């Protein structure tokens, strides 16, 4: 899985925000605010990856249990899928 290129991450006043650009800006009205973990995962989705790799990277970078990492990744991916942010 990989994010569509028309979604970018901006940090404004300490807030991490995903905003659509180009054609996607006409389809998606709004923005998604991310915490530090969401920012980390979003950045790792710029290249082709898998859920398992994201979980592994989260475990390597944060002091979190494997079950928490899995839950966090699943919830995050679900949010992105809901808003159709992945390439087909």
Helices and strands as residue ranges (DSSP letters): E 7-12, E 15-20, H 24-27, E 32-34, H 36-44, H 51-61, H 66-82
